Amino acid sequence: MLGQSLTYGRVMHYQKLADYKMFDGLYAGFSLEVGKMTHPLMPNSSSDVIKSAAAFIATDSPIGPVYFGYGRSDDGNDSLFTFVGYPY
């Protein structure tokens, strides 16, 4: 069966840098992640352990947290990302 098993772990740290009246604060942080998918959905996708790291800035807004960041994996993929709202 494809995508049968996912093992994933993440460590994240962030620090409040400033307080604002409209927003609850400005934060900076980073995350380290590791994951492995057995029998990946895409045939040429790696089934090895993949490690990645990301750095971000964030703020609490009236519609939830807002993140801007950059991430890179050990297989050479990188991305800029924006995230708005709560991750469910």
N, C-alpha and C positions, 0 to 999 in steps of 0.2 A: 504494500500500500504506500502511495506517495505521501510525503510530508507526515509520516507516521509519528515522529517523536521530535520534540524541541526541548533542548536544555539551554537555559538562559540565566545569566546573572548580571547584576549591575550594582555599582557603588557610585554614589553621587554625593557631592559636597557643594554647598553654596553659602555665601556670606552676604549679609545685608550691608550695602554701601551707603545708602542715604534714605531719609524719610521725606515724604511729600504729603501735602494736605489732600489732594485729590486721589492720589494713589497711595497704597500702603507702603511702598518702598521700592528701591532699586537694588537688585541683587546681581552678583556675578558668581559663576560656578563652573564645575567640570564634572564629567562622568566617565567612568571606565566600564566597558561592557564586554562580555564574552558569550558566545552562543554556538550551538551546533544543531543542525537539522539532519536527521537520518532520512535517507531516501528523499532528497529534495524534489519539489514539483518540477522544476526546470532541469532537464537532463544534464546540461553542462554546468550546473551550479555546484559549488563546492560542498562536500559533506564533511570537510575538515572543521576544526574549531576556528572561528573567526573572532578576532579581538578588535575593539574599536575604542576611540576616545572622542570626547566632544567638549567644547568650551562654549559658554553661553552667558548672555545677560538677560535679565527678566524683571518684570514689574507686576504688581498686583493691580488690575484695573477693575472698573465696575462690572465688566463682563467675564472676569476671571483672569488667571495669569496669562501673561504675554511673554513669549520667549523668542529670542533671536540668537542663532548660534552657528557654529561650524563643527563638523564631525569628520573623522577620517578612520578608515579601517585598515588592518594590516595587509589586506590584499590590494590596496591602492585606491579604493573607491573613497571619494570625499563628497561632502555636500554642505550647502548652506541651508538652514532651515528656519522657519517661522512657525510658531505654534500658538494658537489662541484658544483658551478654555481649559477645562479640566480633562485630563487623560483617563477615560473610562474604557 
